[in-house]
Amino acid sequence: MREMYQQMLFVTDSRRQDMSFIVDSLDSIEELVPDLENKLDTTKLVAAGHSMGAATAMIVAGMTLVNPMDGYEETSNETRFKVLLMISDPSTMALMPEDPWKGVKVPTLISTGTKDFSDVGSGRINAPFKYEVPKSMTRSFAPHHYVLIDGADHYLGGLICRTDVPGPPQYEELEIAASASTTFLNAYVKNDINAWRSIRFGDLSEATDGKASIALK
């Protein structure tokens, strides 16, 4: 178990450094790819990810991850990401600290499903984690939107991340997650007032015939 947590923290630590390196290199990337000229807005950077990628995005947005075996804390001094978008965040992993969202000061969207489980292992040990919308949250410094999709699993039936998992493909669930994500980004990145009203006051349950719901905390 100790090895598993160490491996997971190594992954998130190396990936969050990669993210900062890419942001540091955007000017060079723009020079190498002429089609990107005048298309990169570094004042509206979005940290986004799925599963452990979501954990990495959390760190650069202000989260602290904790190794429950030895108390080691992984953090980042990155402040350039202004919005956080996650599919299947590791909400019930032991790596999550108490009151985890108090350090995240940017608008956040989390999308998960009622069948969202993941087997995280180190080769010798498998540890199932349940991804779910927190029942309570305190000391949030920014709006946090939680989308819960009935029946959605961790890989949406093999449509994301892994194509080798048993189906069937969850096209409807993917469309709901994608639509909610687009509305969220339009609201907080493009400052679209209609999208802002929709993400904050819209009735996702009605729009999806009860398939999904959205909560604001």
C-alpha positions as CSV (number, residue, x, y, z in Angstrom):
1,M,0.0,0.0,0.0
2,R,2.8,2.4,0.9
3,E,4.4,1.8,-2.6
4,M,1.1,2.4,-4.3
5,Y,0.7,5.8,-2.6
6,Q,4.3,6.8,-3.4
7,Q,3.8,5.9,-7.0
8,M,0.6,7.9,-7.3
9,L,2.2,10.9,-5.7
10,F,5.2,10.6,-8.0
11,V,2.9,10.6,-11.0
12,T,1.0,13.7,-9.9
13,D,4.2,15.5,-8.8
14,S,5.9,14.9,-12.2
15,R,2.8,15.8,-14.1
16,R,2.2,19.1,-12.3
17,Q,5.8,20.0,-13.0
18,D,5.1,19.2,-16.7
19,M,2.1,21.5,-16.7
20,S,4.1,24.4,-15.3
21,F,6.9,23.7,-17.8
22,I,4.4,23.9,-20.7
23,V,3.0,27.2,-19.4
24,D,6.5,28.5,-19.1
25,S,7.2,27.5,-22.7
26,L,4.0,28.8,-24.4
27,D,5.9,31.6,-26.1
28,S,8.4,29.1,-27.6
29,I,5.5,26.8,-28.6
30,E,3.8,29.6,-30.4
31,E,7.0,30.3,-32.3
32,L,7.2,26.6,-33.3
33,V,3.6,26.5,-34.4
34,P,2.7,29.6,-36.4
35,D,-1.0,28.7,-36.5
36,L,-1.1,29.4,-32.7
37,E,0.0,33.0,-33.1
38,N,-2.3,35.4,-31.2
39,K,-4.5,32.5,-30.2
40,L,-3.1,31.7,-26.7
41,D,-4.5,33.7,-23.8
42,T,-2.3,33.0,-20.8
43,T,-4.6,34.9,-18.5
44,K,-7.3,32.3,-18.9
45,L,-5.5,29.0,-18.4
46,V,-7.6,25.9,-17.5
47,A,-6.4,23.0,-15.5
48,A,-8.3,19.9,-16.5
49,G,-7.9,16.1,-16.2
50,H,-9.5,12.7,-15.7
51,S,-8.9,10.5,-12.7
52,M,-5.2,10.9,-11.7
53,G,-5.1,13.6,-14.2
54,A,-7.8,15.4,-12.2
55,A,-5.6,14.9,-9.1
56,T,-2.8,16.6,-10.9
57,A,-5.0,19.5,-12.0
58,M,-6.1,19.8,-8.4
59,I,-2.6,20.4,-7.2
60,V,-1.9,23.3,-9.7
61,A,-5.2,24.8,-8.6
62,G,-4.4,24.9,-4.9
63,M,-5.1,21.4,-3.6
64,T,-2.8,19.6,-1.2
65,L,-2.5,15.8,-1.5
66,V,-1.3,13.8,1.5
67,N,0.3,10.4,1.7
68,P,-1.7,8.7,4.5
69,M,1.2,6.4,5.2
70,D,3.7,9.0,6.3
71,G,1.9,12.4,6.2
72,Y,4.0,13.7,3.2
73,E,2.2,16.6,1.6
74,E,2.4,17.4,-2.1
75,T,1.6,21.0,-3.1
76,S,2.4,23.5,-5.9
77,N,3.1,27.2,-5.9
78,E,1.5,27.4,-9.3
79,T,-1.0,30.3,-9.6
80,R,-1.5,30.7,-13.3
81,F,-4.5,28.4,-13.8
82,K,-7.7,30.3,-13.3
83,V,-10.3,27.5,-13.8
84,L,-10.4,23.8,-12.7
85,L,-12.3,21.1,-14.6
86,M,-12.3,17.5,-13.6
87,I,-13.8,14.2,-14.7
88,S,-13.8,11.7,-11.9
89,D,-11.8,13.5,-9.2
90,P,-10.3,11.3,-6.5
91,S,-12.8,12.5,-3.9
92,T,-12.7,9.5,-1.5
93,M,-9.1,8.5,-1.9
94,A,-7.0,8.4,1.2
95,L,-4.7,10.9,-0.5
96,M,-7.3,13.6,-0.1
97,P,-6.8,15.7,3.0
98,E,-9.5,16.8,5.4
99,D,-11.6,19.7,4.0
100,P,-9.7,19.4,0.7
101,W,-11.2,22.3,-1.2
102,K,-10.3,25.1,1.1
103,G,-7.1,25.8,-0.9
104,V,-8.8,25.8,-4.3
105,K,-9.7,29.4,-5.0
106,V,-10.7,29.1,-8.7
107,P,-14.1,28.1,-10.2
108,T,-14.3,24.4,-10.4
109,L,-16.4,21.7,-12.2
110,I,-16.4,18.1,-11.2
111,S,-18.3,15.5,-13.2
112,T,-18.8,12.0,-11.9
113,G,-21.2,9.1,-12.1
114,T,-23.1,6.7,-9.9
115,K,-21.1,3.8,-11.2
116,D,-17.8,5.6,-11.1
117,F,-15.3,3.2,-9.5
118,S,-11.6,2.8,-10.3
119,D,-9.2,0.0,-9.3
120,V,-5.9,1.7,-8.5
121,G,-3.0,-0.7,-8.0
122,S,0.8,-1.1,-7.7
123,G,1.0,-4.5,-9.4
124,R,0.6,-6.4,-6.1
125,I,-2.3,-4.7,-4.5
126,N,-5.5,-3.3,-5.8
127,A,-7.5,-0.6,-4.0
128,P,-11.0,0.3,-5.2
129,F,-12.0,3.9,-4.8
130,K,-15.4,5.3,-5.2
131,Y,-15.7,8.6,-7.0
132,E,-18.7,10.7,-5.7
133,V,-20.0,14.1,-5.1
134,P,-19.1,15.1,-1.5
135,K,-22.0,15.1,0.9
136,S,-20.7,18.3,2.5
137,M,-18.0,20.9,1.9
138,T,-16.8,23.7,4.0
139,R,-14.6,26.7,3.5
140,S,-14.8,26.9,-0.3
141,F,-13.3,30.1,-1.7
142,A,-14.8,29.8,-5.2
143,P,-17.9,28.3,-6.8
144,H,-17.7,24.5,-7.1
145,H,-20.1,22.8,-9.5
146,Y,-20.8,19.1,-9.1
147,V,-22.4,17.1,-12.0
148,L,-23.6,13.6,-11.1
149,I,-24.7,11.4,-14.0
150,D,-26.8,8.3,-13.3
151,G,-25.1,5.2,-14.5
152,A,-21.9,6.8,-15.7
153,D,-18.8,4.8,-14.9
154,H,-15.1,5.7,-14.7
155,Y,-14.3,5.3,-18.4
156,L,-17.8,6.0,-19.8
157,G,-18.0,2.5,-21.2
158,G,-14.6,2.8,-22.8
159,L,-15.1,6.1,-24.5
160,I,-12.4,7.9,-22.5
161,C,-9.0,6.9,-21.3
162,R,-9.3,3.1,-21.8
163,T,-10.9,1.4,-24.8
164,D,-10.3,-2.1,-23.4
165,V,-12.9,-2.0,-20.7
166,P,-16.3,-3.8,-21.1
167,G,-19.0,-1.6,-22.7
168,P,-21.4,-0.7,-23.8
169,P,-20.2,2.8,-24.7
170,Q,-22.0,5.5,-22.7
171,Y,-22.7,8.0,-25.4
172,E,-25.5,9.8,-23.6
173,E,-23.4,10.1,-20.4
174,L,-20.4,11.5,-22.4
175,E,-22.7,14.1,-24.1
176,I,-24.0,15.3,-20.7
177,A,-20.5,15.6,-19.3
178,A,-19.2,17.4,-22.4
179,S,-22.2,19.8,-22.5
180,A,-21.9,20.7,-18.8
181,S,-18.1,21.2,-19.3
182,T,-18.6,23.5,-22.3
183,T,-21.2,25.5,-20.4
184,F,-18.9,25.8,-17.4
185,L,-16.0,27.0,-19.5
186,N,-18.1,29.4,-21.5
187,A,-19.3,30.9,-18.1
188,Y,-15.9,31.2,-16.4
189,V,-13.4,31.6,-19.3
190,K,-15.5,33.5,-21.9
191,N,-17.6,35.3,-19.3
192,D,-20.7,34.4,-21.2
193,I,-23.6,35.6,-19.1
194,N,-26.1,33.1,-20.5
195,A,-23.7,30.2,-19.8
196,W,-23.1,31.6,-16.3
197,R,-26.8,31.7,-15.6
198,S,-27.2,28.2,-16.9
199,I,-24.4,26.6,-14.9
200,R,-25.5,28.4,-11.7
201,F,-29.3,28.3,-12.0
202,G,-30.2,25.8,-14.7
203,D,-32.1,22.6,-14.0
204,L,-29.8,19.8,-15.4
205,S,-32.2,17.2,-14.1
206,E,-35.1,18.6,-16.2
207,A,-32.9,19.1,-19.2
208,T,-31.7,15.4,-19.1
209,D,-35.0,13.8,-18.1
210,G,-33.6,13.0,-14.7
211,K,-30.4,11.4,-16.0
212,A,-28.1,14.0,-14.3
213,S,-28.1,16.6,-11.7
214,I,-25.9,19.6,-10.8
215,A,-25.1,21.1,-7.4
216,L,-23.4,24.3,-6.5
217,K,-21.3,24.5,-3.3
